[in-house]
Amino acid sequence: MLKGNDDKCIRQNRLDQQIRQDEGANKERGNWSNKLEFLLSCFSYAVGLGTIWRFPYLCYRNGGGAFLIPYCIMYILAGLPLFFLEVAFGQYASEGPINVWRISPLFQGIGYAMFCISFLIGIYYNVIVAWSFYYLFASFTTELPWTHCNNEWNTQACAKFDGRNCTLFGGLLNSTGACIFQNETSSEDWDVLRNFAKAAKMPADEYFHHNVLTISNDIQEVGGIQWKLALCLLFAWILVFLALVKGVKSFGKVVYFTALFPYLILLVLLARAVTLPGYMDGVLFYLIPRWERLTEAKVWGDAAMQIFFALSPCWGGLITLASYNKFHNNCFRDSLIIATGNVLTAFFCWIRHFWHYGFHGS
């Protein structure tokens, strides 16, 4: 008898839970197919260039390991509360960043500002994606065109030789690749070498500016359309269209790739860094904190700014993504998982970068 009552209670609890989930669904706008899609979409939205590139640079510039202290403090005081605020706001209202501010018409201009920011950011980010496709297609060759100076777009300033080992000991490379020291030549010739070194450009630099972009001398020279680059941009926008053609249903499937593939690449680069000699020297060098930098207001400002770059609040994207959650979803738990995972990703990228720096320094 007791077992039968227990089974009945379990079935009733499951039925109540299912009814609650159905009541929280938004049948008009649609919802995520499952909670994992929302988590991955937020990771895909938040983890970007600011996390992978900018954070290691700021650690290098602002005291190494000491920068982690203001960064973590800003995460707790500003990043996580704002992230949770926007996710909860969007989930409660089930509206985008413009309509959600009907709750207070006085602040509806914030919604329009969020839309304009996301609109402009989306345009220039897709240009970067187009550049990535250009490099991807150009790499299908036996010799990468940006590794040498024997191309038609290269100039006399193209550096044919790597001078890092020479300049490390105070020397300068001449046009033949020989390392010349100041005590080995006259002052006039040394000035010529120094001017030559200042004007030198790496092959990759000339490839990007002279071949990919074909930048003109000034803004008055508009130039023509770079059709290869234009086609890559068209291809990028076609992919965006295919990802959003069915709204949240199609986008929820795309994030399985866009969110997880960058982590796969980072793991591959990390595995490669471990095999390089001197990799630990980079981490140990940058882990040594310079505590005196904590007294500078600029360090704390960079930490606060990086939190906004990393978690991407105040742009409207989080409100939009959370608006497709069911009403009774545990948004606080999701915010804690996503925001903390983003910070840990930044630490992971930081270590991966400095392992490579340790190898180059050695």
MOSULDA-V695672 format. One record per backbone hydrogen bond with DSSP energy under -0.5 kcal/mol. CO is the residue of the C=O (numbers start at 1). NH is the residue of the N-H. E is the energy in kcal/mol with one decimal. If there is no record, write none. Layout:
co: [CO:CO]
nh: [NH:NH]
e: [E:E]
This chain:
co: [1:2:3:4:5:6:7:8:9:10:11:12:13:14:15:16:17:18:19:20:21:22:24:25:26:34:34:35:36:37:38:39:40:41:42:43:46:48:48:49:49:50:53:54:55:56:57:58:59:60:63:63:64:65:66:66:67:68:69:70:71:72:73:74:74:75:78:79:80:81:82:83:84:85:86:87:88:89:90:90:96:98:99:100:101:102:104:105:107:107:108:109:110:111:112:113:114:115:116:117:118:119:120:121:122:123:124:125:126:127:128:129:130:131:132:133:134:135:137:139:144:145:151:155:157:158:161:163:164:166:166:167:172:174:178:178:180:181:182:186:187:188:189:190:191:192:193:194:195:196:201:202:203:204:205:206:206:207:207:208:209:218:220:225:226:227:228:229:230:231:232:233:234:235:236:237:238:239:240:241:244:246:247:248:249:250:250:251:253:254:254:255:257:260:261:262:263:264:265:266:267:268:269:270:271:272:273:276:278:278:279:279:280:281:282:283:284:286:287:289:290:291:292:293:296:296:297:298:299:300:301:302:303:304:305:306:307:308:312:316:317:318:319:321:322:324:326:329:330:331:332:333:334:335:336:337:338:339:340:341:342:343:344:345:346:347:348:349:350:351:352:353:354:355:356:357:358]
nh: [5:6:7:8:9:10:11:12:13:14:15:16:17:18:19:20:21:22:23:24:25:25:327:27:30:37:38:39:40:41:42:43:44:45:46:47:48:51:52:53:54:55:57:58:59:60:61:62:64:63:66:290:67:68:69:70:71:72:73:74:75:76:77:78:79:80:82:83:84:85:86:87:88:89:90:91:92:93:94:95:100:101:102:103:104:105:107:108:110:111:112:113:114:115:116:117:118:119:120:121:122:123:124:125:126:127:128:129:130:131:132:133:134:135:136:137:138:139:140:141:147:148:154:158:201:160:163:167:168:169:171:170:180:177:174:180:172:184:185:190:191:192:193:194:195:196:197:198:199:200:159:206:207:208:209:210:211:211:212:213:215:221:222:227:230:231:232:233:234:235:236:237:238:239:240:241:242:243:244:245:247:249:251:252:253:253:254:255:256:257:258:259:261:264:265:266:267:268:269:270:271:272:273:274:275:275:276:279:281:282:282:283:284:285:286:287:288:65:289:291:293:294:295:296:299:300:301:302:303:304:305:306:307:308:309:310:311:312:315:320:321:322:323:324:325:32:329:331:334:335:336:337:338:339:340:341:342:343:344:345:346:347:348:349:350:351:352:353:354:355:356:357:358:359:360:361:362]
e: [-2.0:-2.4:-2.4:-1.9:-2.3:-2.3:-2.4:-2.3:-2.5:-2.3:-2.3:-2.6:-2.4:-2.3:-2.5:-2.3:-2.2:-2.4:-2.3:-1.6:-0.6:-0.7:-2.5:-0.8:-2.4:-0.6:-0.9:-2.1:-2.8:-2.3:-2.1:-2.1:-2.9:-1.8:-2.8:-2.6:-0.9:-0.6:-2.3:-2.6:-1.6:-1.2:-1.2:-2.3:-2.1:-2.0:-2.0:-2.0:-2.4:-0.5:-1.9:-1.7:-1.5:-1.2:-1.1:-0.8:-1.7:-2.4:-2.1:-2.5:-1.8:-2.0:-2.6:-2.3:-2.3:-3.1:-2.0:-2.4:-2.6:-2.4:-2.3:-2.2:-2.7:-2.3:-2.6:-2.3:-2.3:-2.0:-2.2:-0.5:-2.0:-1.1:-1.8:-1.1:-1.6:-0.5:-2.2:-1.6:-1.7:-0.6:-1.4:-2.2:-2.5:-2.2:-2.4:-2.4:-2.5:-2.4:-2.4:-2.8:-2.4:-1.6:-2.2:-2.4:-1.6:-1.2:-1.5:-1.9:-2.0:-2.2:-2.1:-2.2:-2.3:-2.4:-2.3:-2.7:-2.3:-1.2:-1.1:-2.4:-1.4:-0.5:-1.1:-1.4:-2.5:-0.8:-0.7:-2.9:-1.6:-1.2:-2.1:-1.5:-3.2:-1.5:-1.9:-0.6:-2.6:-1.9:-1.1:-2.2:-2.0:-1.8:-2.3:-2.4:-2.5:-2.2:-2.3:-2.1:-1.9:-0.9:-3.2:-2.0:-2.3:-2.0:-2.3:-2.6:-0.7:-1.2:-2.3:-2.3:-2.3:-1.3:-1.0:-1.1:-2.8:-2.5:-1.7:-2.2:-2.4:-2.5:-2.0:-2.1:-2.1:-1.9:-1.7:-2.4:-2.5:-2.0:-1.5:-0.9:-1.9:-1.2:-2.4:-1.9:-0.6:-0.7:-1.5:-1.7:-0.8:-1.8:-2.0:-2.1:-2.6:-1.6:-2.2:-2.3:-2.2:-2.1:-2.5:-2.4:-2.6:-2.0:-2.3:-1.8:-0.8:-0.7:-1.3:-1.1:-0.7:-0.8:-0.5:-1.0:-2.6:-2.1:-2.0:-1.8:-0.9:-1.2:-0.8:-0.8:-1.9:-1.7:-1.2:-1.6:-0.5:-1.0:-2.2:-2.6:-1.9:-2.2:-2.5:-2.4:-1.6:-1.3:-1.9:-2.8:-2.7:-1.3:-0.6:-2.0:-2.6:-2.5:-1.3:-1.1:-1.9:-1.6:-1.9:-1.8:-1.6:-2.5:-2.3:-2.2:-2.7:-2.5:-1.8:-2.2:-2.1:-1.9:-2.4:-1.9:-1.9:-2.0:-2.3:-2.6:-2.2:-2.3:-2.2:-2.5:-2.0:-1.8:-1.3:-2.0:-2.2:-1.4:-2.2:-2.7:-1.4]
